[in-house]
Amino acid sequence: PGCLLLQFLSYLAACDRLLKQGYEEGQVEEAMEMFQYSEKKAAEFLHLLAQFNDMGFQQNEIKEVLLLCGNQREKALEELVMK
């Protein structure tokens, strides 16, 4: 049980750091789940999601492409432009 508590506290701390970067709570939770609670991968995903969103791409398309491309910016951008 102690190990689960530490994992949970680690998860909460990671979410808190991402929220402080200005990401929405729902997006943070979704990104953490999608990347098996890897803060680094979730942060990359959220950063690219915001970037591509600012470029005018649809959020659901961005998510799909980022997952398929493993957060590779150039590859994802290529896919989004081709859609």
Summary of the structure (lengths in Angstrom):
residues: 83
radius of gyration: 13.8
end to end distance: 46.8
largest distance: 48.4
contacts: 217
relative contact order: 0.10
helix: 80%
strand: 0%
